[in-house]
Amino acid sequence: MSKFTTHNDIMASLPMERQQRIKEKTQRLKQAMANNELIDLAEPTAEPITINIDRGILAWLKKDNQDIQSRINSLLAEQMQLDMA
């Protein structure tokens, strides 16, 4: 499996249809940000990432046996909406 080093390398490896969707969403996001608008760029799949979380915060996120990923997404979405308001 090869490693990509630049944004252009990653984009070039994607099917043309996917590249076009990314370009369209990027343009819509830039336009929305310029107008202080909130838009939904959600896709069926999320971007996998790795983060380090303090143990106390992780324990708080795990309370009530809720799905941690969904809880983090919800909290970040709420904060993003507040920041963009």
trRosetta pair geometry for C-beta under 8 A, 3 or more apart (Angstrom, degrees):
i j d omega theta_ij theta_ji phi_ij phi_ji
4 9 4.2 171 -154 109 93 119
4 10 4.7 89 165 -68 161 77
4 13 6.7 -103 -87 -6 128 142
5 9 5.7 75 45 6 63 155
6 9 4.7 107 55 0 75 100
6 10 7.3 -140 99 -1 45 84
7 10 5.8 -57 -153 37 34 110
7 11 6.2 31 153 -17 69 108
8 11 5.7 -53 -141 40 32 110
8 12 6.0 34 158 -22 65 108
9 12 5.9 -57 -147 36 26 111
9 13 6.6 25 154 -21 61 108
10 13 5.9 -61 -156 32 30 111
10 14 7.0 30 151 -26 63 104
11 14 5.9 -57 -158 24 36 113
11 19 5.5 85 -172 -121 88 103
11 22 7.1 -138 -119 78 98 151
14 18 4.3 -107 169 87 118 125
14 19 5.1 148 90 -57 115 82
14 22 7.5 62 95 -7 166 138
15 18 4.8 90 61 8 81 104
15 19 7.1 -146 96 -7 41 88
16 19 5.5 -53 -147 35 35 115
16 20 6.3 36 155 -21 67 104
17 20 5.8 -56 -153 34 29 112
17 21 6.6 29 151 -18 64 104
18 21 5.7 -52 -148 35 35 111
18 22 6.4 35 153 -19 66 104
19 22 5.8 -57 -152 35 30 111
19 23 6.4 29 152 -18 65 107
20 23 5.7 -54 -148 37 32 111
20 24 6.3 32 154 -19 66 106
21 24 5.7 -55 -146 38 31 111
21 25 6.2 27 157 -16 65 108
22 25 5.9 -57 -145 40 29 107
22 26 6.2 32 155 -22 64 108
23 26 5.7 -54 -146 35 29 114
23 27 6.4 29 155 -18 63 105
24 27 5.8 -56 -150 36 30 110
24 28 6.4 28 153 -17 65 106
25 28 5.6 -52 -144 38 34 111
25 29 6.1 36 155 -21 66 106
25 41 5.3 97 -161 -146 116 111
26 29 5.7 -55 -147 36 29 112
26 30 6.4 30 154 -19 64 105
27 30 5.8 -53 -148 35 31 111
27 31 6.4 29 154 -17 64 108
28 31 5.8 -57 -148 39 30 111
28 32 6.1 30 154 -19 66 108
28 39 6.1 -125 149 120 108 165
28 41 7.2 161 89 -94 120 101
29 32 5.7 -54 -142 38 30 110
29 33 6.2 30 157 -19 65 106
29 39 6.9 -139 -97 59 57 126
29 41 6.2 7 -74 -72 108 144
30 33 5.9 -55 -146 37 28 110
30 34 6.4 30 154 -21 62 106
31 34 5.7 -54 -150 34 30 113
31 35 6.5 7 157 1 64 111
31 37 7.9 -14 119 42 73 125
32 35 6.0 -71 -148 51 30 97
32 37 4.2 -101 -153 73 80 98
32 38 7.1 109 177 -90 125 6
32 39 4.4 -107 -97 -7 159 120
33 36 7.4 31 -167 -77 32 34
33 37 7.8 -88 -49 45 21 69
36 84 6.8 159 -168 -175 69 76
37 84 7.9 -8 117 171 15 121
38 80 8.0 124 -130 131 111 93
38 81 6.1 39 -124 -122 153 74
38 84 4.9 118 -79 114 97 144
38 85 7.8 -6 -42 -71 129 62
43 46 7.8 164 68 -77 86 36
46 73 7.6 -83 -114 -99 150 134
53 57 5.1 -115 175 87 100 117
53 58 4.8 123 107 -63 118 94
53 61 7.4 -14 158 2 156 144
54 57 4.5 84 64 10 90 106
54 58 6.8 -159 91 -9 44 87
55 58 5.5 -56 -146 37 32 113
55 59 6.3 35 156 -21 66 103
56 59 5.7 -50 -149 33 31 112
56 60 6.5 31 152 -17 62 105
57 60 5.6 -54 -151 37 34 113
57 61 6.3 35 151 -20 67 105
58 61 5.6 -53 -146 36 33 112
58 62 6.3 28 155 -18 65 109
58 68 7.7 4 -150 -133 73 137
59 62 5.8 -60 -148 38 30 109
59 63 7.2 54 150 -49 61 85
60 63 5.9 -27 -161 -11 36 115
61 66 7.7 -108 169 73 59 104
61 68 4.9 63 143 -133 118 91
61 71 5.5 157 -158 96 87 139
61 72 6.6 12 -139 -60 135 87
62 65 7.3 10 175 -95 69 34
62 66 7.5 -176 -153 49 26 71
62 68 6.2 -18 -82 -79 67 108
63 66 7.3 10 82 14 53 101
66 70 7.0 -112 162 72 97 107
66 71 5.1 90 118 -56 126 125
67 70 4.1 54 90 18 114 113
67 71 6.4 168 87 -15 58 87
68 71 5.7 -61 -147 39 30 111
68 72 6.2 29 157 -19 68 106
69 72 5.9 -53 -146 36 29 109
69 73 6.3 29 155 -18 63 107
70 73 5.7 -54 -147 38 31 113
70 74 6.2 32 155 -20 65 106
71 74 5.8 -53 -147 36 30 111
71 75 6.3 28 156 -17 64 107
72 75 5.9 -57 -146 39 29 109
72 76 6.2 24 158 -14 65 110
73 76 6.0 -61 -145 42 27 107
73 77 6.1 28 157 -22 65 109
74 77 5.7 -55 -144 36 28 111
74 78 6.4 29 156 -19 63 105
75 78 5.9 -54 -150 34 30 111
75 79 6.5 25 154 -14 64 108
76 79 5.7 -55 -146 40 33 110
76 80 6.1 38 154 -24 66 105
77 80 5.6 -52 -145 34 30 114
77 81 6.5 31 155 -18 63 104
78 81 5.9 -57 -153 35 30 110
78 82 6.5 28 151 -17 64 106
79 82 5.6 -54 -148 37 35 111
79 83 6.2 34 154 -19 67 107
80 83 5.7 -56 -146 38 30 112
80 84 6.2 19 158 -11 65 112
81 84 5.9 -62 -141 43 28 104
81 85 6.4 43 155 -40 63 102
82 85 5.7 -46 -149 14 31 118
